[in-house]
């Protein structure tokens, strides 16, 4: 499963970074970005996406 972050929608709340730091981190603007290749391993990315208040996390299967 691949994940992406829509930078236009991201408000930098940090839910994804706190919940799944293996996959998400903050960029220089304080918005979330995907680490490395975007593979979602080691956490429940669907749960993280559901927790995003702006629906900025996109999951591709």
N, C-alpha and C positions, 0 to 999 in steps of 0.2 A: 504494500500500500504506500503510495506517495502522498506527501502533503505539501501544500503551498500556503503562503500568506498573502492576502490581498492588501498591499500597503496602503491603498486608498481607503480601505475600511478600518484598518488597524488603528486603535487609539492608544496602544501601549500600556494597557491595563496590567499585563503580566501574568494573567491566569495561565496561559499556555507555558510560559517560561518556568513558573513555579511548579506546575503539575508535571511537566515533561521536559526537564532540562537537557535530556539526551537528544532531543529533536529540535527544540526551540531555544533561541537566544535573542538578546536585544541588539539592534544595529546601532550605528552612530547617532541616529535620530530618535532613539528610544522606542522604536517600533519593533515588533517581533519579526524574526526571520528564521528560516529553516537552516539547521546546521548540516553541513556536508551535502549529501546527495538527495536529501528529502525523504529517505526511507524511514518509515515509522517502525522502529524496533524498540522494544523495552517498555512501552507504555500503551495506554488505550487512547489512541489519537482521535477516535470517534467521540469519546467522552470529552476530550479536550476541545474538539470542534464544537460540541454541543454547549460547552461552558463559555465559549467566546461571546461576549455581549453584542458584538457587531457582525458576527458570522464571517469574520475575516479569514478563517481557516478553511481551506479547500482540500478535500480528500479525493484522490483519484485511485481507483482500484485497478 
